[in-house]
Amino acid sequence: MVRDDGELRPATWDEALGRAADGLRRARDEHGPASFGMFSCSKSTNEMNYAAQKFARAVMGSNNIDSCNRT
């Protein structure tokens, strides 16, 4: 579902992903990469945690990523 003029309506996957990407890009451009942070779960696979940190660092340009792997 996406919101247009205050109303929710069904959307295609491509439209929903495009809007999400535009929102993340706009936030990064307006507030800088340090404004983005990500938390990754220790119950996820190593591969999923790797993909999360790669996204945060390579795509968003932020080192603000953490997980609860210490517990």
C-alpha positions, 0 to 999 in steps of 0.5 A: 500500500502507498499513500497518495494525497492522504489515501492508501491504495494498492501498489506494485512491488516496483512502485513500492520499492521505488518509493522506499529507495527515493525516501532513503535517498532523499533523507541521506541527501538532505541530512547526510549519511550519518543520519542513517543507522541500521540495527541487525539481529544476531539471530540472522545468518552471517550472510544477512548481517553482511548484506545489512552492513554492506548496504549501510556502508556502501549504499547509504555511506554510513558506519552507523550499524550495530547488532546484539551479537555481543550477548 
